[in-house]
Amino acid sequence: MNARTALAAPALIVAGLLSLTGCSAYDSLVHKYATSTFDDAEAFAKDAAVDATWVPADATDITVRTSTLEDAADAVILLTSESALPEECSEVDRFSAPSWVLDDAPDPYKAKTVFVCGDWSVVPSDDGWFGWTPNSAEERNAATAG
């Protein structure tokens, strides 16, 4: 086996594996995230890899993106809902931004304020809510001081 073949073989194997397993494996290996969808809040509560108690009970079309790195808490959620956020969520100035943005999610950098729901920052979307974690210490401190 020549040097060129030795270098090309691993790349071809990886490319072949990725083509067999689809985009989710590619995202996990290359971008270090996994994306899941849930029909409603009940399915989310049962099977989601994140704890987000702010998700309204009427939430549908829930998309969750989480880090595939060990011990990483980064996550984003986009959902459809007509409900307000729980009373525990406080509106404060925005200091944080998400690790990823989802298709159809609002631009978090345009938000002047966010709702702090524990470790989550949440902003309104066109038909529901977009949230991310972790948020900043400044946001959490402002929410508890408020």
GIUR-V767916 format. One record per pair of residues at least 4 apart in sequence whose ideal C-beta (glycine too) atoms are under 8 Angstrom apart, sorted by the first residue. I is the first residue (numbers start at 0). J is the second residue. Records with the same first field share a line. If there is no record, write none. Layout:
I->J + J
//
This chain:
0->4 + 5
1->5
2->6
3->7
4->8
6->10
7->11
8->12
9->13
10->14
11->15
12->16
13->17
14->18
15->19
16->20 + 24
17->21 + 24 + 25 + 28
20->24 + 25
21->25
22->26
23->27 + 33 + 34
24->28
25->29 + 30
26->30 + 32 + 33 + 34
27->31 + 32 + 33 + 67
31->66 + 67 + 68 + 71
32->64 + 65 + 66 + 67 + 73 + 98 + 99
33->48 + 64 + 65 + 67
34->62 + 63 + 64 + 101
35->46 + 47 + 48 + 62 + 63 + 64 + 65
36->60 + 61 + 62 + 63
37->42 + 43 + 46 + 47 + 61 + 63
38->42 + 59 + 60 + 61
39->43 + 58 + 59 + 61
40->44 + 54 + 55 + 56 + 57 + 58 + 59 + 61
41->45
42->46 + 61
43->47 + 51 + 54 + 58 + 61 + 63
44->54
47->51 + 61 + 63
48->63 + 65 + 74
49->63 + 65 + 74 + 76 + 132
51->74 + 76 + 116 + 119 + 130 + 132
52->85 + 116 + 117
53->84 + 85 + 87 + 88 + 114 + 116 + 117 + 119 + 121 + 128 + 130
54->58 + 61 + 76 + 78 + 80
55->78 + 80 + 82 + 83 + 84 + 128
56->82
57->80 + 81 + 82
58->78 + 79 + 80 + 82 + 127 + 128
59->78 + 79 + 80
60->78 + 79 + 127
61->76 + 77 + 78 + 79
62->76 + 77 + 78 + 101
63->74 + 75 + 76
64->74 + 75 + 99 + 101
65->73 + 74
66->71 + 72 + 73 + 74 + 98
67->71
72->118 + 132 + 133
73->97 + 98 + 99 + 131 + 132 + 133
74->98 + 131 + 132
75->97 + 98 + 99 + 100 + 101 + 104 + 129 + 130 + 131
76->128 + 129 + 130 + 131
77->101 + 103 + 104 + 124 + 127 + 128 + 129
78->124 + 127 + 128 + 129
79->126 + 127
80->126 + 127 + 128
81->127
84->88 + 114 + 116 + 121 + 128
85->116
87->116 + 117
88->114 + 115 + 116 + 121
89->114 + 115 + 141 + 142 + 145
90->112 + 113 + 114 + 115
91->112 + 113 + 115 + 138 + 141 + 142 + 145
92->111 + 112 + 113 + 137 + 138 + 141
93->107 + 110 + 111 + 112 + 113 + 120 + 122 + 138
94->134 + 135 + 137 + 138
95->113 + 120 + 131 + 133 + 134 + 135 + 137 + 138
96->107 + 108 + 131
97->107 + 131
98->131
100->104 + 106 + 107
101->129
103->124 + 125
104->124 + 129
105->109 + 110 + 122 + 123 + 124 + 125 + 129
106->110
107->122 + 129 + 131
110->122
113->120 + 121 + 122 + 134 + 138
114->120 + 121 + 122
115->119 + 120 + 121 + 134 + 138 + 139 + 141 + 142
116->120 + 121 + 130
118->132 + 133 + 134 + 139
119->130 + 131 + 132 + 134
120->130 + 131 + 132 + 134 + 135 + 138
121->128 + 129 + 130
122->128 + 129 + 130
123->127 + 128 + 129
124->128 + 129
134->138 + 139
135->139
136->140
137->141
138->142
139->143
140->144
141->145
//
